Amino acid sequence: MNAKKDNTEEKILDAAKNIFIKKGMDGARMQEIADAAGINKALLHYYFRSKDKLFDAIFSRILSFAFPKIGQILQADQPFLLKVEQVIDTYLDLLYKHPYLPAFILKEVNRDPSMFFKLVLKHGFSPAPIFEIIEEAMDRKEIIRMNPKHLVVHVLSMCIFPFAAKPVINFVLFNEDKQATQDFFEERKQEVKQFVLRAISPL
């Protein structure tokens, strides 16, 4: 029974994730999600009493993909530059797996910022320890002196922007050549790591 319940919940979450990403919170309908999951609407409401609760579950799931692992990487006993490489790998792996995630998050944050912030806090994510780890790396002269907030924004921007603007990149840079666009995205991980490490490494 538990296995069946888990399987049904997983089907609901997979179907809901796809519909929320395509249509957003406002455009998604519970009946559509139930149909995509292959269940009736009553059963969907049994698992998730409202669209808000289902959306909360999807967003929580998405956030849990990255934040815990990144926290583990940053707290590990290893050189800071290696940590930076691993964080970039983790973020880009997440985005390769979920390429529509940035556009989805940006849309929903603009729709209801408080919802996103509550979910981030719910998962215990705080940037303060990250800034502290960066400061310690600067004190050890592993990286050049800078504002830690800028470093975080630089890394996130370089990882996220190409995915958020993928249709524009495909059209403007590659004249809608999908293979060329795909090749470009496959090169991103190495390019971002090299660029960031060159920028922050001591001379």
VEXDOKOL-816772 format. One line per 8 residues: number of its first residue (from 1); for each residue x, y, z negated of N, C-alpha, C. Coordinates in steps of 0.2 Angstrom, whole numbers, plus 5000, padded with zeros to 4 digits. Example, Ala and Ser with C-alpha at 12.3 -4.5 7.8 and 13.67 -1.06 7.14 Angstrom:
1) 5066/4972/4961/5062/4978/4961/5066/4984/4961 | 5064/4989/4965/5068/4995/4964/5064/5000/4961
This chain:
1) 5004/4994/5000/5000/5000/5000/5004/5006/5000 | 5010/5006/4996/5014/5012/4995/5018/5013/5002 | 5020/5007/5005/5023/5008/5012/5019/5011/5017 | 5012/5009/5017/5007/5011/5021/5006/5019/5020 | 5006/5020/5014/5005/5028/5012/5010/5032/5014 | 5017/5029/5013/5023/5033/5015/5023/5034/5023 | 5021/5029/5026/5021/5029/5034/5016/5034/5036 | 5010/5034/5033/5005/5039/5035/5007/5046/5034
9) 5010/5047/5028/5012/5054/5026/5018/5056/5031 | 5022/5051/5033/5028/5053/5038/5025/5055/5044 | 5020/5051/5047/5017/5053/5053/5013/5059/5053 | 5010/5061/5048/5007/5068/5047/5012/5073/5047 | 5018/5072/5043/5023/5077/5043/5026/5078/5050 | 5027/5073/5053/5031/5073/5060/5026/5077/5065 | 5020/5075/5065/5015/5078/5069/5014/5086/5068 | 5013/5087/5061/5013/5094/5059/5019/5098/5061
17) 5025/5096/5060/5031/5099/5061/5031/5102/5069 | 5029/5097/5073/5029/5099/5080/5024/5104/5082 | 5018/5104/5079/5013/5108/5080/5014/5115/5077 | 5016/5115/5071/5018/5121/5068/5024/5125/5072 | 5029/5121/5074/5034/5125/5078/5032/5127/5084 | 5027/5124/5088/5024/5126/5094/5019/5132/5093 | 5015/5132/5088/5010/5137/5087/5010/5141/5081 | 5015/5140/5077/5015/5144/5071/5009/5142/5066
25) 5010/5145/5060/5005/5144/5055/4998/5146/5057 | 4997/5152/5060/4991/5154/5062/4987/5150/5067 | 4992/5148/5072/4989/5144/5078/4987/5137/5077 | 4991/5134/5072/4990/5127/5071/4983/5126/5068 | 4980/5120/5069/4973/5118/5067/4974/5111/5064 | 4970/5110/5058/4971/5104/5055/4968/5098/5059 | 4963/5099/5063/4960/5094/5067/4965/5092/5072 | 4969/5097/5075/4974/5095/5080/4980/5091/5077
33) 4982/5093/5071/4987/5089/5067/4985/5082/5066 | 4978/5081/5064/4975/5074/5062/4975/5070/5069 | 4973/5073/5074/4973/5070/5081/4980/5068/5083 | 4985/5072/5082/4992/5070/5084/4995/5065/5080 | 4993/5065/5073/4995/5059/5069/4991/5053/5069 | 4986/5053/5073/4982/5047/5074/4978/5045/5069 | 4975/5050/5065/4971/5049/5059/4965/5053/5059 | 4960/5052/5055/4955/5057/5055/4956/5063/5050
41) 4952/5068/5051/4953/5074/5047/4952/5073/5040 | 4948/5069/5038/4947/5067/5031/4953/5064/5027 | 4956/5060/5031/4962/5057/5028/4968/5062/5028 | 4968/5066/5033/4973/5072/5032/4972/5076/5026 | 4966/5078/5025/4964/5082/5019/4966/5078/5012 | 4965/5071/5013/4967/5067/5007/4974/5068/5005 | 4979/5068/5010/4986/5069/5009/4988/5076/5008 | 4985/5081/5011/4986/5088/5011/4980/5092/5011
49) 4978/5094/5005/4971/5097/5004/4970/5104/5008 | 4975/5107/5011/4974/5113/5015/4980/5114/5020 | 4979/5118/5024/4984/5119/5029/4990/5123/5026 | 4989/5127/5021/4995/5130/5017/4999/5125/5014 | 4996/5120/5011/5000/5115/5007/5004/5110/5012 | 5001/5109/5018/5005/5105/5023/5010/5110/5026 | 5009/5116/5027/5014/5120/5029/5020/5121/5024 | 5018/5121/5018/5023/5121/5012/5028/5115/5013
57) 5024/5109/5014/5028/5103/5014/5033/5103/5020 | 5031/5106/5026/5035/5106/5032/5041/5110/5031 | 5039/5116/5028/5045/5121/5027/5050/5119/5022 | 5047/5116/5017/5051/5113/5011/5056/5108/5014 | 5053/5104/5018/5057/5098/5022/5063/5101/5026 | 5061/5106/5030/5066/5109/5034/5072/5112/5030 | 5070/5116/5025/5075/5119/5021/5079/5114/5017 | 5076/5108/5015/5080/5103/5012/5085/5100/5016
65) 5085/5101/5023/5089/5098/5027/5096/5101/5026 | 5097/5107/5025/5103/5110/5026/5106/5113/5019 | 5102/5116/5015/5104/5119/5009/5108/5115/5004 | 5105/5109/5002/5109/5104/4997/5116/5102/5000 | 5116/5100/5006/5122/5098/5009/5128/5104/5009 | 5125/5110/5011/5130/5115/5011/5132/5117/5004 | 5128/5116/4999/5130/5118/4992/5136/5113/4990 | 5135/5106/4992/5140/5101/4991/5146/5103/4994
73) 5146/5105/5000/5152/5106/5004/5156/5112/5001 | 5153/5117/4999/5156/5123/4996/5159/5122/4989 | 5156/5117/4986/5158/5116/4979/5164/5110/4979 | 5165/5107/4984/5170/5102/4985/5177/5105/4984 | 5181/5100/4981/5188/5102/4980/5192/5101/4986 | 5192/5106/4990/5196/5106/4997/5197/5113/4999 | 5202/5114/5004/5204/5120/5006/5197/5124/5009 | 5197/5130/5008/5191/5134/5010/5190/5134/5017
81) 5196/5135/5021/5195/5134/5029/5191/5128/5031 | 5193/5122/5028/5190/5116/5029/5182/5116/5027 | 5181/5120/5022/5174/5120/5020/5170/5124/5025 | 5173/5130/5028/5170/5134/5033/5168/5130/5039 | 5173/5126/5041/5172/5121/5047/5166/5116/5046 | 5166/5114/5040/5161/5109/5038/5154/5112/5038 | 5154/5118/5035/5147/5122/5035/5145/5123/5042 | 5149/5125/5046/5147/5127/5053/5145/5120/5057
89) 5148/5115/5056/5146/5108/5058/5139/5106/5056 | 5138/5107/5049/5132/5106/5046/5126/5110/5049 | 5127/5116/5050/5122/5121/5053/5120/5119/5060 | 5126/5118/5064/5125/5117/5071/5122/5110/5072 | 5123/5105/5068/5120/5099/5069/5113/5099/5067 | 5111/5103/5062/5104/5104/5061/5100/5108/5067 | 5104/5113/5070/5100/5116/5075/5100/5112/5082 | 5105/5108/5083/5105/5103/5089/5099/5099/5088
97) 5098/5096/5082/5092/5092/5080/5086/5095/5081 | 5085/5102/5078/5079/5105/5078/5080/5112/5082 | 5081/5112/5088/5083/5119/5092/5078/5124/5091 | 5071/5122/5090/5066/5128/5090/5065/5131/5082 | 5070/5128/5078/5069/5130/5071/5070/5138/5070 | 5075/5141/5073/5076/5148/5071/5071/5152/5074 | 5068/5151/5080/5062/5155/5082/5056/5154/5077 | 5055/5148/5075/5050/5146/5071/5050/5150/5064
105) 5056/5150/5061/5057/5153/5055/5057/5160/5055 | 5060/5163/5061/5059/5171/5061/5052/5173/5062 | 5048/5169/5066/5041/5171/5067/5037/5170/5060 | 5038/5165/5057/5035/5164/5050/5037/5169/5045 | 5043/5171/5045/5046/5176/5040/5043/5182/5041 | 5042/5184/5048/5039/5191/5050/5031/5191/5048 | 5028/5185/5049/5021/5184/5047/5020/5185/5040 | 5024/5182/5036/5023/5182/5028/5030/5181/5025
113) 5033/5186/5024/5040/5185/5021/5040/5182/5014 | 5035/5184/5010/5034/5181/5003/5034/5174/5003 | 5031/5171/5008/5030/5163/5008/5037/5160/5009 | 5041/5163/5013/5048/5160/5015/5052/5161/5008 | 5052/5167/5005/5056/5168/4999/5054/5164/4994 | 5048/5162/4993/5046/5158/4987/5048/5151/4988 | 5048/5149/4995/5050/5142/4996/5058/5141/4995 | 5062/5146/4997/5069/5146/4996/5070/5146/4989
121) 5067/5150/4985/5068/5150/4977/5066/5143/4974 | 5061/5141/4977/5058/5134/4974/5063/5129/4975 | 5067/5129/4980/5073/5124/4981/5079/5126/4978 | 5079/5131/4974/5085/5133/4970/5090/5136/4974 | 5089/5139/4980/5095/5142/4984/5096/5149/4982 | 5102/5150/4980/5104/5157/4978/5111/5158/4982 | 5112/5164/4985/5118/5166/4988/5124/5167/4983 | 5122/5169/4977/5127/5171/4972/5133/5167/4972
129) 5132/5160/4971/5138/5155/4970/5142/5155/4977 | 5139/5156/4983/5143/5156/4989/5147/5162/4989 | 5145/5168/4987/5149/5174/4987/5155/5173/4982 | 5153/5170/4976/5159/5169/4971/5164/5164/4974 | 5162/5159/4978/5167/5154/4981/5171/5158/4986 | 5168/5162/4990/5172/5166/4995/5177/5171/4991 | 5175/5174/4986/5179/5179/4982/5185/5175/4979 | 5184/5169/4977/5189/5165/4974/5194/5163/4980
137) 5192/5162/4986/5196/5160/4991/5200/5166/4993 | 5197/5172/4993/5201/5178/4994/5207/5179/4989 | 5205/5178/4983/5210/5179/4977/5216/5174/4978 | 5214/5168/4981/5220/5163/4982/5223/5165/4988 | 5221/5170/4992/5224/5172/4998/5223/5166/5004 | 5218/5162/5003/5216/5157/5008/5213/5161/5014 | 5210/5166/5013/5207/5170/5019/5208/5178/5017 | 5207/5182/5022/5208/5189/5022/5203/5192/5017
145) 5205/5198/5015/5200/5201/5010/5194/5204/5015 | 5188/5203/5013/5182/5206/5016/5176/5206/5012 | 5171/5209/5014/5164/5208/5010/5161/5201/5011 | 5160/5197/5006/5158/5190/5007/5151/5190/5011 | 5147/5195/5010/5141/5195/5013/5141/5196/5021 | 5146/5199/5023/5147/5200/5030/5150/5193/5033 | 5154/5190/5029/5156/5183/5032/5150/5178/5032 | 5146/5178/5027/5140/5174/5028/5136/5176/5034
153) 5134/5182/5035/5130/5184/5040/5134/5183/5047 | 5140/5184/5047/5144/5182/5054/5143/5175/5055 | 5144/5170/5051/5143/5163/5052/5136/5161/5054 | 5132/5163/5050/5125/5162/5052/5122/5164/5058 | 5124/5171/5060/5123/5174/5066/5125/5170/5072 | 5132/5168/5072/5135/5164/5077/5132/5158/5078 | 5129/5155/5073/5126/5148/5073/5119/5149/5076 | 5115/5153/5073/5108/5154/5074/5106/5157/5081
161) 5110/5163/5082/5107/5167/5088/5106/5163/5094 | 5111/5159/5097/5110/5156/5103/5104/5152/5103 | 5102/5149/5098/5096/5144/5098/5090/5149/5098 | 5090/5154/5094/5084/5159/5094/5083/5162/5101 | 5089/5163/5104/5088/5166/5111/5089/5162/5117 | 5088/5155/5116/5090/5151/5121/5087/5152/5128 | 5080/5154/5128/5077/5155/5134/5081/5161/5138 | 5083/5166/5134/5086/5172/5137/5093/5170/5139
169) 5097/5166/5136/5103/5164/5138/5103/5159/5144 | 5098/5155/5144/5097/5151/5150/5096/5155/5156 | 5092/5160/5156/5090/5164/5161/5096/5169/5163 | 5098/5173/5158/5103/5178/5160/5110/5176/5161 | 5112/5171/5157/5119/5169/5158/5120/5163/5163 | 5115/5159/5164/5115/5153/5168/5110/5152/5174 | 5106/5158/5175/5101/5158/5180/5097/5152/5180 | 5095/5150/5174/5090/5144/5173/5093/5137/5175
177) 5100/5137/5175/5103/5131/5176/5103/5127/5170 | 5099/5122/5169/5098/5119/5162/5104/5115/5160 | 5108/5112/5165/5114/5108/5163/5119/5113/5161 | 5120/5118/5164/5125/5123/5162/5124/5126/5155 | 5117/5127/5154/5115/5129/5147/5117/5124/5142 | 5115/5118/5144/5117/5112/5139/5124/5112/5138 | 5128/5112/5143/5135/5112/5142/5138/5117/5137 | 5135/5123/5138/5137/5129/5134/5135/5128/5127
185) 5129/5125/5126/5128/5124/5119/5132/5118/5116 | 5134/5113/5120/5138/5108/5117/5145/5111/5115 | 5147/5116/5118/5154/5119/5117/5153/5124/5111 | 5147/5125/5109/5147/5130/5103/5150/5129/5097 | 5150/5122/5095/5153/5120/5088/5160/5122/5088 | 5164/5120/5093/5171/5121/5093/5173/5128/5094 | 5169/5132/5098/5170/5139/5099/5169/5143/5093 | 5163/5142/5089/5162/5145/5083/5167/5144/5078
193) 5169/5138/5077/5174/5136/5072/5181/5140/5073 | 5183/5140/5080/5189/5143/5081/5189/5150/5080 | 5183/5153/5082/5182/5161/5082/5183/5163/5075 | 5179/5159/5070/5178/5161/5063/5185/5160/5060 | 5188/5155/5061/5194/5153/5058/5200/5158/5060 | 5200/5160/5066/5205/5165/5068/5204/5172/5065 | 5197/5173/5064/5195/5180/5061/5197/5180/5054 | 5196/5175/5050/5197/5175/5043/5204/5173/5040
201) 5207/5169/5044/5214/5166/5042/5219/5172/5041 | 5223/5171/5035/5228/5176/5034/5233/5176/5040 | 5236/5182/5042/5241/5182/5047/5248/5179/5045
